[in-house]
Structures are given as structure tokens and as C-alpha cells.
Amino acid sequence: METQKVETLKQLLPVKEIAELEKLIPANKTTLWKYWPEFVTRYTQLGKSIRTVESVRNTLQFIVRKTSLKTLEDFNKPRHVEGLLLDLKVDRNTGKSTYNTHRKNLNTFFAFLEDKEF
């Protein structure tokens, strides 16, 4: 059951949704979901819980669906990313813990990318 759950997690977004989004992304950009399967594999190999990986996935799904951030290059402007997250916080009337959770999950994913030198 655990292996099946991990395989399911390797898909960040439904295939149909990814296909639609990729039509909007220039060829010279790296999609946010390109290295997602490697993240899932690595984190589960390190013994991280499925719940931790799901939490990071939920944040990335939320970001892709609710903001203009779709590529790794979009995250090269930290102030812009922070502004979008804060705008979402205000729009959704969420507390600081939700905002901090999204930040923590983004940091987890991007730390992985840095370690792998993507």
C-alpha cells in the first residue's frame, strides 16, 4: 500500500492539467513540476513521512493553481513570491500559520533542488 501511495504522489498535478499549463510556459523555462518525481523518491528514501511529502505537494498545487508562479525561474524573485503569498493570505483570510506552512513547504522543495543542483 505504501509503495502505491508513493507512486501516486509522484504526479504533482493531473496529466490533463499539466498538459494545459505547459501550453502557456515558454520552452526555455523549467516547470515547477519537472523534478517533483525525484523529490518524492528522494524524500521517501530518506524516511520522510508520506504526510510530509503530501504537505509539500499540496502547497505546490495551491501555488500553481492560485498564482502566476509556474516555473522555477518564477521563484527567482523572492519579494514577488512573498508578495503573492501574502496577497493569497489576505484574500483567503488565513492565519500566519498557513502562510508559514506554505513557506516551510516551499523551502523544503527548493532545498532539495539546490542539493541536487537543479
Stockholm file with secondary structure:
# STOCKHOLM 1.0

chainA/1-118         METQKVETLKQLLPVKEIAELEKLIPANKTTLWKYWPEFVTRYTQLGKSIRTVESVRNTLQFIVRKTSLKTLEDFNKPRHVEGLLLDLKVDRNTGKSTYNTHRKNLNTFFAFLEDKEF
#=GR chainA/1-118 SS CHHHHHHHHTCSSCHHHHHHHHTTSCTTSCBTTTTHHHHHHHHHHTTCCHHHHHHHHHHHHHHHHHSSCCBGGGGGCHHHHHHHHHHHHHHHTCCHHHHHHHHHHHHHHHHHHHHTTC
#=GC SS_cons         CHHHHHHHHTCSSCHHHHHHHHTTSCTTSCBTTTTHHHHHHHHHHTTCCHHHHHHHHHHHHHHHHHSSCCBGGGGGCHHHHHHHHHHHHHHHTCCHHHHHHHHHHHHHHHHHHHHTTC
//
